[in-house]
Amino acid sequence: MLFFFFFFPLLYHIYLIRLIILMSQKRIILEVRPFLEDSIKDAFTSGIPNCVKLADLGCASGPNALSAISEIIHTIHGMSRGMNCKSPEFQVFLNDLPGNDFNNIFSLLPDFYEKLTKEDGTLGNCFITGVPGSFYSRIFPSRSLDFVHSSCSVHWLSQAPAGLEKNKGHIYIANGSPPTVIQAYTNQFQRDFSLFLGLRSEEIKPGGRMVITTIGRSMEDPSGGECCDLLELLAKSLSDMLAEGLIEEADLNSLNFAFYFPSEGEVRALVQEEGSFNLDKLVTFEASWDPFDESDKYRGAQNVANYMRSIAEPTLTSHFGGIIIGNLFGRYADHLAKHLLMEEGKYFFMVISLTNK
């Protein structure tokens, strides 16, 4: 009985975090769906191959891991019916880092196949494969893919930039960050995104399409983006713990997250400069930090803290050790609540459709 008393809150906390992640991902999928459908229809207007080869980059492993692929398959199947032709077969590649839980995705496949069959009885065969590896390297054969999708992944850099020693007390770009730090992050993103585009151009067939959804920023100033506030409040929570002697100053000063949230102007310029793709369309939308849009800002702050914990905990645990985590995110929720009482917290998203030259 005593074991249950302590274990049940932990189970509930894990359930709550998973629910928040699920809701956040679902909102993005619903927002992007019309854009994705239009891009697919444009990609296959001139004809649908007998076997459509799809890839989802940064697929993760939760319940929504197969959602985007499902949308793509349904749309192509609907097009084939509209053309009065046989539905194609589908070869699907799910990509993420080697540490991703691909076994969890594979356990979802029987239900996924059954649902596809019920909803689209004449659907061609679908073959799904896991492909572990960084998308900052080659992961598919040359000119093998018809359509590539990636959601909320390319804002992850290949590594934290070098030369951040002066970014003391911060964990990302902040108002107090020196220009050298901002330039280091900017340069790292430019290298990584250009590399990403060049690699995908080698793997996608000429005329093939890629649709990317990424978190960005609405302003050109890198230190003024929406996610800067989110991460600076986390840095403030860590500074509180430093002041109380719970963490070491050297550990805080050496922590810098491998994110970058680009502006629309940066993305357009890099696509043009790299030169492998035509940028067909770029649209933006905003979404609340809190996927439930709680009227109670304290509950909303807890939701945001739990979501950020799911993202940041592996990095923080590796850097500081797991003992600080519960203490840290309680403080973080308090700082978030104060922020949300004064102003609304929003993510800024970009959805980009590209055609390989």
C-alpha positions in Angstrom: 0.0 0.0 0.0 2.8 2.4 0.8 4.5 1.6 -2.5 1.3 2.5 -4.3 1.0 5.8 -2.4 4.4 6.9 -3.7 4.2 5.2 -7.1 0.8 6.5 -8.2 1.8 10.2 -8.3 4.7 9.3 -10.5 2.5 7.3 -12.9 0.0 10.2 -13.0 2.9 12.7 -13.7 4.2 10.6 -16.6 0.6 10.2 -18.0 0.1 14.0 -17.8 3.4 14.8 -19.6 2.5 12.3 -22.4 -1.0 13.8 -22.7 0.5 17.3 -23.0 2.9 16.2 -25.7 0.1 14.4 -27.5 -2.1 17.5 -27.5 0.8 19.8 -28.6 1.6 17.6 -31.5 -2.0 17.1 -32.5 -2.6 20.9 -32.7 0.4 21.3 -35.0 -0.8 18.4 -37.2 -4.3 19.9 -37.5 -2.9 23.3 -38.3 -0.5 22.0 -41.0 -2.9 19.5 -42.6 -4.4 21.8 -45.3 -0.9 23.0 -46.3 0.4 19.4 -46.4 -2.5 18.2 -48.5 -2.0 21.0 -51.0 1.7 20.2 -51.3 1.0 16.5 -51.9 -1.5 17.3 -54.6 1.0 19.6 -56.3 3.7 17.0 -56.1 1.7 14.3 -57.8 -0.4 16.3 -60.2 1.3 14.8 -63.2 1.0 11.2 -62.0 1.5 8.9 -59.1 4.2 6.2 -59.3 3.3 2.5 -58.7 5.3 2.7 -55.4 5.4 6.0 -53.6 8.5 6.3 -51.3 8.0 8.5 -48.3 10.2 9.6 -45.4 9.4 11.2 -42.1 12.5 12.8 -40.5 12.5 13.2 -36.7 9.5 10.9 -36.3 9.9 10.4 -32.5 8.1 7.5 -31.0 4.8 8.6 -29.4 1.2 8.0 -30.4 1.5 10.7 -33.1 4.6 9.2 -34.8 2.5 7.8 -37.6 0.0 10.7 -37.9 1.7 12.6 -40.7 2.4 9.5 -42.7 -1.3 8.6 -42.3 -2.3 12.0 -43.7 0.1 11.7 -46.6 -1.1 8.2 -47.5 -4.8 9.1 -47.3 -4.3 12.1 -49.5 -2.4 10.2 -52.2 -4.9 7.4 -52.1 -7.7 9.9 -52.6 -5.9 11.4 -55.6 -5.6 7.9 -57.1 -9.3 7.3 -56.8 -10.0 10.7 -58.3 -7.8 9.7 -61.3 -9.6 6.4 -61.6 -6.4 4.5 -61.2 -5.2 1.8 -58.8 -3.8 3.0 -55.5 0.0 2.8 -55.3 2.0 0.8 -52.9 3.8 2.8 -50.2 7.3 2.4 -48.9 7.6 4.5 -45.7 10.9 5.3 -43.9 10.7 6.6 -40.3 13.9 8.4 -39.3 15.2 9.6 -36.0 18.3 9.3 -33.9 19.5 5.8 -33.0 18.4 6.3 -29.4 14.8 6.8 -30.5 12.4 4.0 -29.3 11.6 2.5 -32.7 10.2 -0.6 -31.0 7.4 1.5 -29.6 6.5 2.6 -33.1 6.7 -0.9 -34.5 4.2 -2.0 -31.7 1.7 0.5 -33.1 1.9 -0.9 -36.7 -0.7 -3.7 -36.5 -3.4 -1.2 -35.4 -2.1 1.3 -38.0 -2.4 -1.1 -40.8 -5.8 -2.2 -39.7 -7.1 1.4 -39.5 -5.7 2.1 -43.0 -7.5 -1.0 -44.4 -10.8 0.0 -42.8 -10.7 3.6 -43.9 -9.3 2.9 -47.4 -10.3 -0.6 -48.4 -8.6 -0.4 -51.8 -5.4 0.9 -50.5 -2.2 -0.6 -51.9 0.3 -2.4 -49.7 2.2 -0.3 -47.2 5.7 -1.2 -46.0 7.1 0.7 -43.0 10.8 0.7 -42.0 12.8 2.4 -39.2 15.9 4.3 -40.3 18.1 5.4 -37.4 20.6 8.1 -38.0 21.2 11.9 -38.0 19.6 13.8 -40.8 22.8 15.8 -40.8 24.3 12.9 -42.7 23.2 10.8 -45.7 20.5 8.3 -44.6 18.9 7.3 -47.9 20.1 6.2 -51.4 20.5 8.7 -54.1 17.3 9.9 -55.9 15.2 7.4 -54.1 12.5 9.4 -52.3 9.3 11.0 -53.7 8.2 12.9 -50.7 9.8 13.9 -47.4 8.2 15.3 -44.3 9.7 16.7 -41.1 7.9 18.3 -38.2 9.5 20.3 -35.3 13.0 18.8 -35.9 15.2 21.0 -38.0 15.4 23.7 -35.2 17.7 21.1 -33.4 21.3 21.8 -34.4 23.8 19.1 -35.0 25.6 20.4 -31.9 25.8 23.4 -29.6 28.0 26.0 -31.3 31.6 26.5 -30.3 32.6 29.9 -28.8 29.9 30.3 -26.2 32.1 30.9 -23.2 30.9 34.4 -22.7 27.2 33.4 -22.6 27.4 33.0 -18.8 24.1 32.6 -17.0 22.2 31.9 -20.2 21.4 28.6 -21.9 20.5 30.0 -25.3 20.5 33.4 -27.0 19.1 36.1 -24.6 19.0 39.8 -24.4 22.1 39.7 -22.3 24.1 37.5 -24.7 27.1 39.2 -26.4 27.1 39.5 -30.2 29.7 36.7 -30.5 27.2 34.3 -29.0 24.4 35.4 -31.4 26.8 35.0 -34.3 28.0 31.6 -33.2 24.4 30.3 -33.1 23.5 31.9 -36.4 26.6 30.5 -38.1 25.9 27.0 -36.7 22.3 27.1 -38.1 23.4 28.3 -41.5 25.9 25.5 -41.8 23.5 22.9 -40.5 20.4 23.9 -42.5 22.5 24.3 -45.7 23.9 20.8 -45.1 20.4 19.4 -44.4 19.1 20.8 -47.7 22.1 19.5 -49.7 21.8 16.0 -48.3 18.1 15.8 -48.9 18.6 17.1 -52.5 20.8 14.0 -53.1 18.2 11.7 -51.7 15.0 13.1 -53.2 14.1 12.5 -56.9 14.2 15.5 -59.2 10.9 17.2 -58.9 10.2 15.5 -55.5 8.8 17.5 -52.7 9.8 18.2 -49.1 7.5 19.8 -46.4 9.1 21.1 -43.2 7.4 22.4 -40.1 9.8 24.2 -37.8 9.7 26.4 -34.8 11.0 29.9 -35.6 10.7 33.5 -34.6 8.5 36.3 -35.8 11.2 39.0 -35.7 14.6 39.3 -37.3 16.5 40.0 -34.0 17.7 36.5 -32.8 17.7 37.7 -29.2 14.0 38.7 -29.3 12.3 35.5 -30.5 9.3 34.0 -28.7 11.3 30.9 -27.6 14.0 33.1 -26.1 11.6 34.0 -23.3 10.8 30.4 -22.7 14.4 29.3 -22.4 15.5 32.4 -20.5 12.9 31.6 -17.8 14.5 28.2 -17.5 17.9 29.8 -17.2 16.5 32.0 -14.4 15.2 28.9 -12.6 18.7 27.4 -12.8 20.2 30.7 -11.5 17.9 30.5 -8.5 19.3 27.1 -7.8 22.8 28.4 -8.2 22.1 31.2 -5.7 21.0 28.5 -3.2 24.1 26.4 -3.8 22.2 23.6 -5.4 24.3 23.6 -8.6 27.8 24.7 -9.5 28.4 28.0 -11.4 30.7 26.3 -13.9 28.0 23.8 -14.7 25.4 26.5 -15.4 27.9 28.6 -17.5 28.8 25.6 -19.7 25.2 24.7 -20.5 24.0 25.8 -24.0 21.2 24.1 -25.8 21.6 23.0 -29.4 18.5 24.8 -30.7 18.1 27.7 -33.2 14.8 29.3 -34.1 15.2 31.1 -37.4 13.3 34.0 -38.9 11.4 33.7 -42.2 13.9 35.9 -43.8 16.8 33.6 -42.8 15.1 30.5 -44.1 14.2 32.1 -47.5 17.8 33.4 -47.9 19.4 30.1 -47.0 17.2 28.1 -49.4 18.1 30.5 -52.2 21.8 30.5 -51.4 22.1 26.8 -51.0 20.3 26.4 -54.4 19.2 22.8 -54.4 15.4 23.5 -54.0 12.8 25.9 -55.2 10.8 27.3 -52.3 7.2 26.9 -53.4 5.5 28.3 -50.4 6.1 29.4 -46.8 3.3 30.1 -44.3 3.5 30.9 -40.6 1.1 30.4 -37.7 1.2 30.8 -33.9 0.3 28.4 -31.2 0.0 28.9 -27.4 2.8 27.6 -25.2 0.0 25.8 -23.3 -1.7 23.3 -25.6 -4.8 23.4 -23.3 -5.1 27.2 -23.3 -5.9 27.1 -19.6 -7.7 30.2 -18.3 -5.9 29.5 -15.0 -2.4 30.7 -15.7 -0.9 28.7 -12.9 -2.2 25.5 -14.4 -1.2 26.6 -17.8 2.3 27.3 -16.5 2.5 23.8 -15.1 1.5 22.4 -18.5 4.2 24.4 -20.2 6.8 23.3 -17.6 5.9 19.7 -18.1 6.1 20.0 -21.9 9.5 21.6 -21.6 10.6 19.0 -19.2 9.9 16.3 -21.8 12.2 18.1 -24.2 15.0 19.4 -21.9 15.3 16.6 -19.3 17.7 14.4 -21.1 20.1 17.3 -21.7 19.7 18.6 -18.1 20.1 15.1 -16.5 23.3 14.5 -18.5 24.7 17.9 -17.6 23.7 18.2 -13.9 22.5 14.8 -12.9 18.9 13.8 -12.3 18.7 15.0 -8.7 17.9 18.6 -9.7 15.0 17.9 -12.1 12.0 18.0 -9.8 13.3 21.0 -7.9 14.1 22.8 -11.2 10.7 22.4 -12.9 8.7 23.4 -9.9 10.6 26.7 -9.9 10.3 27.0 -13.7 6.5 26.7 -13.4 6.5 29.6 -10.9 8.5 31.8 -13.3 6.2 30.8 -16.2 3.1 31.7 -14.2 4.4 35.2 -13.5 5.2 35.6 -17.2 1.9 34.3 -18.4 0.0 36.6 -16.0 1.7 39.6 -17.8 1.7 38.4 -21.4 0.6 35.5 -23.6 3.2 32.9 -24.5 3.2 31.9 -28.2 5.3 29.6 -30.4 5.9 30.9 -33.9 5.9 28.1 -36.6 6.9 28.1 -40.2 5.7 25.5 -42.8 7.9 25.3 -45.9 7.2 23.5 -49.1 10.2 22.8 -51.3 10.7 21.1 -54.7 14.0 19.5 -55.6 15.6 20.9 -58.7 
